[in-house]
Amino acid sequence: MDENRTIAIVMAAGRGSRMKSDINKVYLDLLGKPVLYYSLKAFEKSRIHEVIIVVSPGDEDYVQKEIVEAYDLRKVTKIVTGGKERFESVSNGIDACPEEGYIFIHDGARPFILPEQINTCIKETARYKACAVAMPVKDTIRIVDEEGYSSLTPNRNYVWQMQTPQCFLLSEAKKAYKVMMESGDRDITDDVMVLERYGNRRSKMIPGSYDNIKLTTPEDMVIGESILKKYLGDE
C-alpha cells in the first residue's frame, strides 16, 4: 500500500433527530438528489483515490444501490456499518482502511465541500500530517458559567468553527483511535480532538468556506437549497 494513497471516510450513520425526520438526514432530497450524493460526488471529482462510506446497520444495500450505483460513484470501495456514537463509527471506518496512507474524515451531512477544497486538503495533509477544514468565527463568542452568566470572552482572532474533512496520516489515526477506544473516554467531539489527546498531534487549520455547513435542522435545508442553487448557477 502506497503511503501517499488517499482515502475518504464519509460519515453517513445516524438518524438526525434534530432534523425532525423519520429517515436519516443524509438521505433527504436536496434539489432532486439525496444529501449524501453531493459530498460523495465532490470526492469523486477530487484527487482522492478511494471512498469508504460508514452507514447505520441495515442501510448498506440502500446506499449501494440507490446512491453508489445509481450515480455511478466509482471511487466507493467499501460500505461499513457504524456504531452508536460518531467516534465509534469513525473507528469502524478507520478499521476498514489499510495500514498506510492518508485519511480524510468527512460528514455526509456537509454536502457543499468542493473538489478543489479537498485537493487543497490532500496537499496540506502531506505537508502537516494533520489538518482540518475550518473557518474563523464571525460573531463574538462568550463562555458562560453553570448559571448562564457570561464569564469569559475569548479573543475572536483565535476562535475557529470546525468543519470537515479532518485529515490525518492513517497510521497515526489508527493508533490514536485505538488508544481512545480502549481508554473509555467518551468526551469526544471531533477527530482533531482524538489526535491531540491520544496521538500527540496538533492539526493545522485549513480555511474552507462558510458555505460548508452541516445540515442539522429543517432550517438548514432551506439554507442548503440556496447554497446549492448558487453553486449550480456557477457551473
Secondary structure, DSSP 8 states (H G I E B T S, - for coil): --TT-EEEEEEE-S--GGGT-SS-GGGSEETTEEHHHHHHHHHHHSS--EEEEEE-TT-HHHIIIIIIITTT-TTEEEEEE--SSHHHHHHHHHHTS-SSSEEEEEETT-TT--HHHHHHHHHHHHHHSEEEEEEE-SS---EE-TTS-EEE---GGG-EEEEEEEEEEHHHHHHHHHHHHHHT-----SHHHHHHHHH----EEEE--TT-----SHHHHHHHHHHHHHHHHH-
